[in-house]
């Protein structure tokens, strides 16, 4: 089967199975981001609107980066594709097309969200983006940006992040998966990247951690470089030259995907097979890690729902460790906002709280699907449906309170933003309703 045939078959299958059009979601997300940017421009000015767009865009692309492995190999049909007589090249090409489509949708959200910047008054934009605000002794003042130039700056950043989501992250994720298929551990990879001599015998480590460690590291590097260059968005001096940073990321993305395509020709089939097997193997040693102290307290509070809650806690921590990693990231961001008390905290509060609310909805869905919950097996156990419901709701509420509500309340107490307080309450309601709906689904 050629790449074109497999891509056509995959596209047909996705069109038949898809219930929601991604274009609709992109327009809705872009409209929400544009409304937020326009509000910040009206209330706090051009620079605050740029910060709001940056926060929303980084949150959207963080989600796109995290979704890359699910387009490549963490798919429901990965095991089936691994058994078919298909070369690695077509398998990688079909996966890359999925990554490109997802990156295009995210880029469209960012481009639509930046449209209010192009509609701002020209004199306001020029005044806010002048590189020198003091009146010069002689000569004319340095010119600022026009609304169109301001929009193009933001569009260029969105385009480069789209290239990273479409090419760079798939290439890194493919390389990480190839290391897993070769049996490399996290310690061996870290030793190789650091340039230290390899040890003859290293302690066993989870090879599956490489699948998240390398893409996570590269994503962090991309975001760090972007943040260092973002003053350029409003024509301010940046620690790193923004055109050079954006050009380097774009070139690195193209070169990385070309190298990954050559590698995938040999190993993509093995990647699908081994990662599918690893996905099941990760559930084989759950009993060696009992619930944490906090989870034990929640389990005791749930009464007869404590047993299914302990099972859910073990499975979620083992099967979806990214839930705890992203929760810790949200905790850190909110805590830093509360401690630093930035001049304009709203973009970071809104992006963090809105992103956490959307992710909590996804987690509530995972709680009721295999491998976390097997409805037919659960129906044969002497556990009531009410106990299962409380267990799901208890896990969702515990995650939200620990990682979002506590640091969010601390941040709001420090910065005193009434609008952010309303958002925190709304996001909490969304998270709890999602957990309740996920828990009350009828068992098969």
Secondary structure, 3 states (H helix, E strand, C coil): CCHHHHHHHHHHHHHHHCCCCHHHHHHHHHHHHHHHHHHHHHHHCHHHHHHHHHHHHHHHHHHHHHHHHHHHCCCCCHHHHHHCCCCHHHHHHHHHHHHHHHHHHHHHHHHHHCHHHHCCCHHHHHHHCCCCCCCCCCCCCCCCCCHHHHHHHHHHHHHHHHHHHHHHHHHHHHHHHHHHHCCCCHHHHHHHHHCCCCCCCCCCCCCHHHHHHHHHHHHHHHHHHHHHHHHHHHCCCCCCCHHHHHHHHHHHHHHHHHHHHHHHHHHHHHHHHHHHHHHHHCCCCHHHCCCCHHHHHHHHHCHHHHHHHHHHHHHHHHHCCHHHHHHHHHHHHHHHHHHHCCCCCHHHHHHHHHHHHHHHHHHHHHHCCCCCCCHHHHHCCCCCHHHHHHHHHHHHHHHHHHHHHHHHHHHHHHHCCHHHHHHHHHHHHHHHHHHHHHHCCCCC
